Amino acid sequence: MSVTPRHEFYETEEKLTLSVFDKGADPEKVLLKFGPRSLLYSHEDKVLSLEPLKGQIDTEKSDYSVGKVKVEIRLVKSVQGRWGSLVGDAPDPLAASVKWPAPPAADVPSQPKKNRKNWDGITEAILSTEKPLTSDQDPNVGGDATVNEFFQKLFADADEDTKRAMMKSYSESGGTTLSTNWDEVSKSKVEVKPPEGSEWKKWGL
């Protein structure tokens, strides 16, 4: 009847070292068989069979040495990485060296995508026009051309996040709010904030 000897291991990214405690083992009688995903240790009535190994090993480079107290087995990994345990279900999670592409970045992780306005397109459309919008084109535009020119110059000199923040806040608030903080504006819809003492009404109603 065979007995499973006590054993323990430690590992690096490149190699796993297994210690089989077999005191006074006879080197002439110790048998070790290496497989790509298996290891068999045998000495008299002591048998240790590990299959499938957690990762794939290089059978040509793997070796062992017999000491007075234990037999040290050195398994060279075919693919670098930590196993965490000696055995594991196939297929070998480390044998495949294919690197899967990272998932596309989402505005809000783990949430369904929502229809979002193309703020870049809106920005380009405004910057491409030479004349400021009139009150007929946009009810929120005042008659002060200097203000419109200042607004366009501010747009032209701002970075992309600032432009998005300005367009989103201005558009969603009906021209009552102008923010340059994209981190804050991007989180939710910007509320309409009419001047004190006035009431907001949608254009044309």
Secondary structure by P-SEA (a helix, b strand, c coil): ccccccccccccccbbbbbbbccccccccbbbbbcccbbbbbcccbbbbbcccccccccccccccccccbbbbbbbbccccccccccccccccccccccccccccccccccccccccaaaaaaaaaaaccccccccccccccccaaaaaaaaaaaaaccaaaaaaaaaaaaaaccccccccccccccccbbbbccccbbbbcccc
